[in-house]
Amino acid sequence: MKKCITRGFALVAIAGSVLAVRAQDATDETQYPTILQQPVDQCVPVGSTVTFSVVATNADTYQWYLNNASLDGQTNSSVTIPNVSTNSVGYYSATVINDLGGVPTRMACLNVYITSGSTSSGTTSSGTTSTKMMSASMAVSPMDDLGSGGVITVFGPPVVSGGSGTSCPGSYSGYVNYLKPMTNGWGFAPDTNASYYAATDQNRSDTKVQGVGYYGDIYCATNTITIPHPAVSPTYRFTIYFPKGVQVPTNSYPITLTGFDP
């Protein structure tokens, strides 16, 4: 009997040690950085100033990235990009850091757009400078938006990621998303004064263009899609898919929207 009691005390001691270790682990885990607010996607006119932010606890420092490449000197809880151009397009993320380690944020997408009559310096999807989009004499202000159902060109960051769907988009090697955050309307609104709504890839003829409405209506076709008039949904998001077997562009890639507000 005495032996059994001794063993019982030993088991209790071991169990107590395990609980103590687990309690210590739980305490340690609470000391890691905790992200309370993630950076959000943004879509802004060329020439704007844009800021991405993260809210976190237990944070000693931060490191921001553009397309997974670290941004020198950007070690605060936010990063600001002044006078954005097509070269600013990409996925912005941060790592929240303390002595125990780092916790990554989500990757927030930055799209930029120009309206008909506006100009912007930058590089095209092929990597060459576009003189059509250059202006040495003036910078585009966010107040220069023409809107009113005209033509806008939106630039988004290509993603290399293969997949397959139905006949449209079918098999693809990558894609570009064109969207807005919920706080900015979720997508692009058809202008009520316009009589024609379309989304076009003017750079290539082999891509598939897809439009998804806020109410779930979907449109997909090679190169160009048209949205019925009147539109079913109040806003639309768009995607360009690159066919399987072709190289996905490395620079920002444009889509032309006709009849939509910026």
BELFENUR-V161717 format. One line per field, one symbol per residue. phi: phi as a letter, one per 30 degrees, with the letter a starting at -180 (. if undefined). psi: psi as a letter, one per 40 degrees, with the letter a starting at -180 (. if undefined). burial: b if it has 24 or more other C-alpha atoms within 12 Angstrom, else e. Layout:
phi->???
psi->???
burial->???
This chain:
phi->.edddeddddddddddddddddddddddddddebdcbddcdbbbdejdcbbcbbcbchccabbcbchicdceicbcdbbccdhdbddddlccbbccbbddlbbdddccdccbbbcejcbadlcdddjcdcddccbdcacdceddedhhidcbcccbddbdadaabdebdidbcaabcbabdedbjiaccdddddcbbbbbcdcbcccccbbbddcjdbbaadibbccecdddcdbbcbbcccddjcddeccebcbcccicdd
psi->dddddddddddddddddddddddddddddeeiihhdhiiiiihiiheihihhiihiifhdiihiihfehihhegfaeihhhifiadeehahhiihhiaddaihiiihhhhiiiiiheiiiiaiaeeeihhddeiheeiihideehdafeahihhhihihhhiaiaadheahieiihhhiiidefedahhhheeiehhihhhedieeihhhhhideehhhhihdhiihihiididiiiihhhhiheihhieiihiihhheii.
burial->eeeeeeeeeeeeeeeeeeeeeeeeeeeeeeebbbbeebbbbbbbbbbbebbbbbbbebbebbbbbbbeeeeeebbbbbbebebbbbbbbbbbbbbbbeeeebbbbbbbbbbbbbbbebbbbbbbbeeeeeeebbeeeebbbbeebbbebbbbbbbbbbbbeeeeeeebbbebbbbbbbbbeeeeebbbbbbeebeebbbbbeebeebbbbbbbbeeebbbbbbbbbbeeebebbbbbbbbbbbeeeebbbbbbbbbbbbbbb
